Amino acid sequence: MKPKKHVIKPQIRYSEAFKMAVVDELERDGLSVREIQRKYGIRGCGTVENWLRKLGNGTRGKVIRVQRPEEIDQLKQLQDRVRLLQATLADTQVDLALERAYTKIACRRAGITDVDGFKKKAAGTPDMKR
């Protein structure tokens, strides 16, 4: 058996003007990508699709979602709720960091070396009556 010879095909570069003309023809005439590839001899599988994504006006291959007004309102409410929860979580994390830092400072001033042990003991004691 003879070893297969790999033929290295030259890489073809297309000008921006050519790409824009092809994309314009696709969108204007409603041709398929395969027809355009055959017409101009473009070999790359995803070449024309990439041009469409980058240079097209978005009318081809774009998903358009139609929603009822109550669906839009519900989505907006959920997005607002997520923003509120994220802000609340961020505030809580800041509060926790401040509380930890304050506890360390207070323990140091009180001469307590085992901060974790102090927190465990403090968590186990009942609240004082007011």
C-alpha positions as CSV (number, residue, x, y, z in Angstrom):
1,M,0.0,0.0,0.0
2,K,1.1,3.5,-0.8
3,P,0.9,6.0,2.0
4,K,-1.7,8.6,1.5
5,K,-0.4,12.0,0.5
6,H,-2.1,14.8,2.3
7,V,-2.8,17.7,0.0
8,I,-2.6,21.1,1.8
9,K,-5.1,23.3,0.2
10,P,-4.3,27.0,0.2
11,Q,-6.3,29.1,2.6
12,I,-8.6,31.5,0.9
13,R,-9.0,35.0,2.4
14,Y,-12.1,37.0,1.4
15,S,-12.3,40.8,1.5
16,E,-14.8,42.6,3.7
17,A,-16.5,44.0,0.6
18,F,-17.0,40.5,-0.8
19,K,-18.3,39.2,2.6
20,M,-20.8,42.1,2.8
21,A,-22.0,41.6,-0.8
22,V,-22.6,37.8,-0.1
23,V,-24.5,38.6,3.1
24,D,-26.5,41.3,1.4
25,E,-27.4,38.9,-1.4
26,L,-28.4,36.2,1.1
27,E,-30.7,38.6,3.0
28,R,-32.1,40.4,-0.1
29,D,-32.7,37.4,-2.4
30,G,-33.6,34.8,0.2
31,L,-31.1,32.3,-1.1
32,S,-29.9,29.4,1.0
33,V,-26.4,29.3,2.4
34,R,-25.7,26.2,0.3
35,E,-26.7,28.0,-2.9
36,I,-24.5,30.9,-2.1
37,Q,-21.6,28.6,-1.3
38,R,-22.0,26.8,-4.7
39,K,-22.4,30.1,-6.6
40,Y,-19.2,31.6,-5.2
41,G,-17.2,28.4,-4.6
42,I,-16.9,29.0,-0.8
43,R,-15.7,25.7,0.7
44,G,-15.8,26.3,4.4
45,C,-18.8,24.7,6.2
46,G,-19.5,27.6,8.6
47,T,-17.9,30.4,6.7
48,V,-21.0,32.0,5.4
49,E,-22.9,31.5,8.6
50,N,-20.1,33.3,10.5
51,W,-20.4,36.2,8.0
52,L,-24.1,36.3,8.6
53,R,-23.7,36.5,12.3
54,K,-21.1,39.2,12.1
55,L,-22.3,41.3,9.2
56,G,-26.0,40.5,8.8
57,N,-28.9,42.6,9.9
58,G,-30.2,39.8,12.2
59,T,-33.2,38.8,10.1
60,R,-31.8,35.3,9.3
61,G,-31.2,32.7,12.0
62,K,-32.4,34.9,14.7
63,V,-35.0,33.6,17.2
64,I,-37.9,35.9,17.8
65,R,-39.8,35.3,21.0
66,V,-43.4,36.4,21.2
67,Q,-44.8,36.8,24.7
68,R,-48.2,37.8,26.2
69,P,-48.2,40.9,28.3
70,E,-48.6,38.9,31.6
71,E,-45.6,36.8,30.7
72,I,-43.5,39.9,30.2
73,D,-44.8,41.4,33.5
74,Q,-44.0,38.1,35.3
75,L,-40.5,38.0,33.9
76,K,-39.9,41.6,34.9
77,Q,-41.1,40.8,38.5
78,L,-38.8,37.8,38.7
79,Q,-35.9,39.8,37.4
80,D,-36.6,42.6,40.0
81,R,-36.9,39.9,42.7
82,V,-33.5,38.4,41.7
83,R,-31.9,41.9,41.9
84,L,-33.4,42.5,45.3
85,L,-32.2,39.1,46.6
86,Q,-28.7,39.7,45.2
87,A,-28.5,43.1,47.0
88,T,-29.8,41.6,50.2
89,L,-27.3,38.8,50.0
90,A,-24.5,41.3,49.4
91,D,-25.6,43.4,52.4
92,T,-25.8,40.3,54.6
93,Q,-22.3,39.3,53.6
94,V,-21.0,42.8,54.5
95,D,-22.8,42.6,57.9
96,L,-21.3,39.2,58.6
97,A,-17.8,40.4,57.8
98,L,-18.2,43.4,60.0
99,E,-19.6,41.3,62.8
100,R,-16.7,38.8,62.6
101,A,-14.2,41.7,62.6
102,Y,-15.9,43.3,65.6
103,T,-16.0,40.0,67.5
104,K,-12.2,39.6,67.0
105,I,-11.5,43.1,68.2
106,A,-13.8,42.7,71.2
107,C,-12.2,39.4,72.2
108,R,-8.7,40.8,71.8
109,R,-9.6,43.8,74.0
110,A,-11.2,41.4,76.6
111,G,-8.1,39.2,76.6
112,I,-9.9,36.2,75.0
113,T,-7.5,34.2,72.8
114,D,-9.9,31.5,71.7
115,V,-12.4,33.5,69.6
116,D,-14.1,30.3,68.1
117,G,-14.5,28.8,71.6
118,F,-15.9,32.1,72.9
119,K,-18.5,32.2,70.0
120,K,-19.5,28.6,70.8
121,K,-20.0,29.3,74.5
122,A,-21.8,32.6,73.7
123,A,-24.1,30.8,71.3
124,G,-25.0,28.2,73.9
125,T,-26.0,30.6,76.7
126,P,-29.6,31.7,77.0
127,D,-30.5,35.3,76.3
128,M,-30.5,37.6,79.3
129,K,-33.8,38.9,80.5
130,R,-34.4,42.6,79.8
